[in-house]
Amino acid sequence: PPIVASCYYGVDTPSSEELISNRLSVEEINEFIGSDSLAFLSFDTLKKHLGKDSKSFCYACFTGDYPVKPAEV
């Protein structure tokens, strides 16, 4: 899935405002980078492929829903 939110848990990512997937649609990103096509796995497909382990992962960068609020980190 597109990364739409910054990670506050030790992964060095740009701010949410700097992430292209947070600002532009897939079609707009495709046009911006000049590619013939652009696609992402859906969030549900990612979780499906992770299988039974999917509940142990943090998905905040994909959803913006943080298990611990960033101000508390």
N, C-alpha and C positions, 0 to 999 in steps of 0.2 A: 504493500500500500504506500501511497505518498506519505512522506514525512512532513507533518504540518506543525509540529510543536518541538521546541527545544528540549533537550535532555538535561535534567538537573541532578542526575544521579551518577555523574562521573564520566559520561561520554562527552567529548568536546564537540559540541554542535553550535551552529550559528543561532542567533536569537530567532524566535518564531517569526518576527517581522522580516527577517532576512531569508527565510526558507521559501523558495520559489513555489513549492506546492501549497503553501499557506496563502499565497497571494494570487496565484493564477490557476485556471482550470487546466485539465489535461490538454485540451485543445489549444489553449493559449501557450502552454509550455512547449508543446510540439511546434507551434509556429515560431516561438521565440528562439528555440535551438535549431530550427531549420531541418528537422528530421522528417522522414517520410511517414512515420507513425510512432506512436508512443502509447504504452499500456502499462498498467500496474496490476499486480495481483490484488484482488479485493481483500479486505480485512478478514472476512469470513473464510476465504480460501486459505489465507495464511494460517489461521487458527486450525483449520481442518488438516492441513499438511503437518502441523506441529503435533497433532494427535493429542494423546493423553497428557503430554507435557505442556500443552498450551496454557493451562491455568497457572503455571509457574513463571510465566514471562511478564514483563512490564510492557505495556502497549502505549504508554503516554505519548511517545513521539508520533504515533499514528492517529491518536484520538484527542489528545489534549487533556485527557482525564488522568490526573496524577494520583497514584496510591497515597502519597503524602504530598500535601500542597507545597509548591516550590518555596514559599516563604518559611516553611518549617524545616527545609533541608539544610 
